[in-house]
Amino acid sequence: MIGKVIDMNISEAFVALQDNRTIQIGLAHLPSNCTIGSTVNINPTLCNMKNDNDNHILKGELS
């Protein structure tokens, strides 16, 4: 799936996907020359999903 890197730190990146989800992915799974603003093609099943639209997350409830 195609996405755009929106934030990075020393070990991981946050990528906004075309379907409006944001995923967290380790830098080891991205090209070495990847920077904020880069467009990447990734496998979303390898990543932790961070979806701010989920009501249970906003309410602080755990499943």
N, CA, C and O atoms as a GROMACS GRO file, in nm:
protein
  252
    1MET      N    1   0.084  -0.117   0.000
    1MET     CA    2   0.000   0.000   0.000
    1MET      C    3   0.090   0.124   0.000
    1MET      O    4   0.195   0.126   0.064
    2ILE      N    5   0.047   0.226  -0.072
    2ILE     CA    6   0.124   0.349  -0.084
    2ILE      C    7   0.092   0.441   0.033
    2ILE      O    8  -0.024   0.454   0.072
    3GLY      N    9   0.194   0.505   0.088
    3GLY     CA   10   0.175   0.599   0.198
    3GLY      C   11   0.282   0.706   0.194
    3GLY      O   12   0.376   0.701   0.115
    4LYS      N   13   0.265   0.804   0.282
    4LYS     CA   14   0.360   0.915   0.290
    4LYS      C   15   0.410   0.926   0.434
    4LYS      O   16   0.330   0.925   0.528
    5VAL      N   17   0.542   0.935   0.451
    5VAL     CA   18   0.602   0.946   0.583
    5VAL      C   19   0.569   1.085   0.639
    5VAL      O   20   0.602   1.187   0.579
    6ILE      N   21   0.503   1.086   0.757
    6ILE     CA   22   0.462   1.214   0.816
    6ILE      C   23   0.544   1.250   0.939
    6ILE      O   24   0.545   1.366   0.981
    7ASP      N   25   0.614   1.153   0.999
    7ASP     CA   26   0.699   1.180   1.115
    7ASP      C   27   0.796   1.064   1.130
    7ASP      O   28   0.767   0.952   1.091
    8MET      N   29   0.912   1.094   1.187
    8MET     CA   30   1.015   0.992   1.209
    8MET      C   31   1.088   1.022   1.339
    8MET      O   32   1.096   1.137   1.383
    9ASN      N   33   1.141   0.915   1.401
    9ASN     CA   34   1.237   0.931   1.508
    9ASN      C   35   1.352   0.836   1.484
    9ASN      O   36   1.367   0.786   1.372
   10ILE      N   37   1.432   0.809   1.582
   10ILE     CA   38   1.554   0.730   1.560
   10ILE      C   39   1.527   0.585   1.523
   10ILE      O   40   1.612   0.520   1.463
   11SER      N   41   1.407   0.532   1.558
   11SER     CA   42   1.383   0.390   1.534
   11SER      C   43   1.259   0.358   1.452
   11SER      O   44   1.244   0.245   1.405
   12GLU      N   45   1.168   0.454   1.433
   12GLU     CA   46   1.044   0.424   1.363
   12GLU      C   47   0.991   0.545   1.288
   12GLU      O   48   1.037   0.658   1.307
   13ALA      N   49   0.893   0.518   1.203
   13ALA     CA   50   0.830   0.624   1.124
   13ALA      C   51   0.679   0.607   1.132
   13ALA      O   52   0.628   0.497   1.152
   14PHE      N   53   0.608   0.718   1.114
   14PHE     CA   54   0.463   0.716   1.105
   14PHE      C   55   0.428   0.748   0.960
   14PHE      O   56   0.476   0.846   0.903
   15VAL      N   57   0.345   0.663   0.901
   15VAL     CA   58   0.313   0.674   0.760
   15VAL      C   59   0.162   0.688   0.744
   15VAL      O   60   0.086   0.607   0.796
   16ALA      N   61   0.118   0.791   0.671
   16ALA     CA   62  -0.023   0.811   0.640
   16ALA      C   63  -0.053   0.736   0.512
   16ALA      O   64   0.007   0.761   0.407
   17LEU      N   65  -0.147   0.641   0.520
   17LEU     CA   66  -0.184   0.559   0.406
   17LEU      C   67  -0.295   0.624   0.326
   17LEU      O   68  -0.360   0.719   0.372
   18GLN      N   69  -0.317   0.573   0.206
   18GLN     CA   70  -0.420   0.627   0.116
   18GLN      C   71  -0.560   0.612   0.172
   18GLN      O   72  -0.649   0.688   0.134
   19ASP      N   73  -0.583   0.516   0.262
   19ASP     CA   74  -0.717   0.493   0.318
   19ASP      C   75  -0.739   0.570   0.448
   19ASP      O   76  -0.830   0.539   0.524
   20ASN      N   77  -0.656   0.670   0.474
   20ASN     CA   78  -0.665   0.760   0.590
   20ASN      C   79  -0.623   0.696   0.721
   20ASN      O   80  -0.648   0.753   0.827
   21ARG      N   81  -0.562   0.579   0.718
   21ARG     CA   82  -0.504   0.521   0.839
   21ARG      C   83  -0.362   0.572   0.854
   21ARG      O   84  -0.297   0.608   0.756
   22THR      N   85  -0.315   0.573   0.978
   22THR     CA   86  -0.175   0.605   1.006
   22THR      C   87  -0.112   0.482   1.069
   22THR      O   88  -0.167   0.425   1.163
   23ILE      N   89   0.003   0.442   1.017
   23ILE     CA   90   0.071   0.324   1.071
   23ILE      C   91   0.207   0.363   1.126
   23ILE      O   92   0.268   0.461   1.083
   24GLN      N   93   0.252   0.284   1.220
   24GLN     CA   94   0.384   0.299   1.280
   24GLN      C   95   0.468   0.183   1.228
   24GLN      O   96   0.426   0.068   1.237
   25ILE      N   97   0.584   0.212   1.175
   25ILE     CA   98   0.667   0.108   1.115
   25ILE      C   99   0.813   0.132   1.152
   25ILE      O  100   0.859   0.246   1.155
   26GLY      N  101   0.885   0.025   1.179
   26GLY     CA  102   1.027   0.034   1.210
   26GLY      C  103   1.105   0.079   1.087
   26GLY      O  104   1.073   0.042   0.974
   27LEU      N  105   1.208   0.160   1.110
   27LEU     CA  106   1.288   0.211   0.999
   27LEU      C  107   1.356   0.099   0.921
   27LEU      O  108   1.391   0.119   0.804
   28ALA      N  109   1.376  -0.016   0.982
   28ALA     CA  110   1.438  -0.128   0.912
   28ALA      C  111   1.350  -0.177   0.797
   28ALA      O  112   1.400  -0.245   0.706
   29HIS      N  113   1.222  -0.145   0.799
   29HIS     CA  114   1.129  -0.187   0.694
   29HIS      C  115   1.113  -0.083   0.584
   29HIS      O  116   1.035  -0.103   0.491
   30LEU      N  117   1.185   0.027   0.594
   30LEU     CA  118   1.178   0.135   0.495
   30LEU      C  119   1.312   0.150   0.424
   30LEU      O  120   1.414   0.108   0.477
   31PRO      N  121   1.313   0.210   0.306
   31PRO     CA  122   1.440   0.235   0.237
   31PRO      C  123   1.532   0.323   0.322
   31PRO      O  124   1.484   0.409   0.397
   32SER      N  125   1.660   0.303   0.312
   32SER     CA  126   1.756   0.376   0.395
   32SER      C  127   1.757   0.526   0.368
   32SER      O  128   1.795   0.604   0.455
   33ASN      N  129   1.715   0.568   0.249
   33ASN     CA  130   1.715   0.710   0.216
   33ASN      C  131   1.580   0.777   0.244
   33ASN      O  132   1.556   0.888   0.196
   34CYS      N  133   1.493   0.712   0.318
   34CYS     CA  134   1.359   0.762   0.347
   34CYS      C  135   1.367   0.881   0.444
   34CYS      O  136   1.442   0.877   0.542
   35THR      N  137   1.290   0.986   0.416
   35THR     CA  138   1.282   1.105   0.501
   35THR      C  139   1.135   1.145   0.515
   35THR      O  140   1.049   1.090   0.447
   36ILE      N  141   1.107   1.241   0.604
   36ILE     CA  142   0.972   1.293   0.617
   36ILE      C  143   0.930   1.350   0.482
   36ILE      O  144   1.004   1.427   0.420
   37GLY      N  145   0.811   1.312   0.437
   37GLY     CA  146   0.760   1.355   0.308
   37GLY      C  147   0.781   1.252   0.198
   37GLY      O  148   0.725   1.266   0.089
   38SER      N  149   0.862   1.148   0.224
   38SER     CA  150   0.885   1.044   0.123
   38SER      C  151   0.758   0.962   0.101
   38SER      O  152   0.683   0.936   0.195
   39THR      N  153   0.737   0.921  -0.022
   39THR     CA  154   0.629   0.828  -0.056
   39THR      C  155   0.688   0.688  -0.056
   39THR      O  156   0.792   0.663  -0.116
   40VAL      N  157   0.620   0.596   0.014
   40VAL     CA  158   0.671   0.460   0.028
   40VAL      C  159   0.562   0.359  -0.003
   40VAL      O  160   0.443   0.389   0.009
   41ASN      N  161   0.603   0.241  -0.044
   41ASN     CA  162   0.512   0.130  -0.068
   41ASN      C  163   0.543   0.025   0.038
   41ASN      O  164   0.652  -0.032   0.040
   42ILE      N  165   0.447  -0.001   0.127
   42ILE     CA  166   0.471  -0.092   0.238
   42ILE      C  167   0.359  -0.194   0.250
   42ILE      O  168   0.250  -0.177   0.195
   43ASN      N  169   0.388  -0.300   0.325
   43ASN     CA  170   0.290  -0.403   0.356
   43ASN      C  171   0.228  -0.368   0.492
   43ASN      O  172   0.296  -0.383   0.594
   44PRO      N  173   0.102  -0.323   0.498
   44PRO     CA  174   0.045  -0.279   0.626
   44PRO      C  175   0.029  -0.388   0.730
   44PRO      O  176   0.009  -0.357   0.847
   45THR      N  177   0.036  -0.514   0.694
   45THR     CA  178   0.023  -0.621   0.792
   45THR      C  179   0.147  -0.632   0.880
   45THR      O  180   0.144  -0.700   0.983
   46LEU      N  181   0.257  -0.567   0.843
   46LEU     CA  182   0.380  -0.569   0.922
   46LEU      C  183   0.384  -0.460   1.029
   46LEU      O  184   0.482  -0.451   1.103
   47CYS      N  185   0.280  -0.377   1.038
   47CYS     CA  186   0.287  -0.255   1.118
   47CYS      C  187   0.181  -0.250   1.226
   47CYS      O  188   0.078  -0.317   1.218
   48ASN      N  189   0.208  -0.167   1.327
   48ASN     CA  190   0.108  -0.136   1.428
   48ASN      C  191   0.018  -0.026   1.376
   48ASN      O  192   0.066   0.078   1.330
   49MET      N  193  -0.113  -0.047   1.381
   49MET     CA  194  -0.206   0.054   1.332
   49MET      C  195  -0.235   0.155   1.441
   49MET      O  196  -0.260   0.119   1.556
   50LYS      N  197  -0.232   0.280   1.406
   50LYS     CA  198  -0.264   0.391   1.497
   50LYS      C  199  -0.375   0.471   1.432
   50LYS      O  200  -0.348   0.562   1.352
   51ASN      N  201  -0.502   0.438   1.465
   51ASN     CA  202  -0.615   0.503   1.400
   51ASN      C  203  -0.683   0.596   1.499
   51ASN      O  204  -0.750   0.550   1.592
   52ASP      N  205  -0.666   0.726   1.481
   52ASP     CA  206  -0.724   0.825   1.571
   52ASP      C  207  -0.875   0.833   1.558
   52ASP      O  208  -0.938   0.903   1.638
   53ASN      N  209  -0.934   0.766   1.462
   53ASN     CA  210  -1.079   0.771   1.442
   53ASN      C  211  -1.153   0.667   1.525
   53ASN      O  212  -1.276   0.668   1.528
   54ASP      N  213  -1.082   0.578   1.592
   54ASP     CA  214  -1.148   0.475   1.673
   54ASP      C  215  -1.195   0.534   1.805
   54ASP      O  216  -1.114   0.586   1.882
   55ASN      N  217  -1.326   0.528   1.832
   55ASN     CA  218  -1.383   0.586   1.953
   55ASN      C  219  -1.329   0.523   2.080
   55ASN      O  220  -1.308   0.595   2.178
   56HIS      N  221  -1.305   0.391   2.082
   56HIS     CA  222  -1.257   0.328   2.204
   56HIS      C  223  -1.117   0.376   2.240
   56HIS      O  224  -1.081   0.377   2.358
   57ILE      N  225  -1.038   0.415   2.142
   57ILE     CA  226  -0.905   0.469   2.171
   57ILE      C  227  -0.920   0.609   2.230
   57ILE      O  228  -0.851   0.642   2.326
   58LEU      N  229  -1.007   0.689   2.174
   58LEU     CA  230  -1.026   0.825   2.223
   58LEU      C  231  -1.081   0.826   2.365
   58LEU      O  232  -1.050   0.916   2.443
   59LYS      N  233  -1.161   0.727   2.399
   59LYS     CA  234  -1.220   0.720   2.533
   59LYS      C  235  -1.126   0.654   2.633
   59LYS      O  236  -1.155   0.652   2.753
   60GLY      N  237  -1.014   0.601   2.587
   60GLY     CA  238  -0.919   0.536   2.677
   60GLY      C  239  -0.957   0.394   2.714
   60GLY      O  240  -0.902   0.340   2.810
   61GLU      N  241  -1.049   0.333   2.641
   61GLU     CA  242  -1.091   0.197   2.670
   61GLU      C  243  -0.999   0.099   2.600
   61GLU      O  244  -0.950   0.125   2.490
   62LEU      N  245  -0.977  -0.013   2.663
   62LEU     CA  246  -0.895  -0.119   2.602
   62LEU      C  247  -0.984  -0.233   2.562
   62LEU      O  248  -1.083  -0.262   2.629
   63SER      N  249  -0.950  -0.299   2.452
   63SER     CA  250  -1.029  -0.414   2.410
   63SER      C  251  -0.973  -0.541   2.469
   63SER      O  252  -1.027  -0.649   2.445
   0.00000   0.00000   0.00000
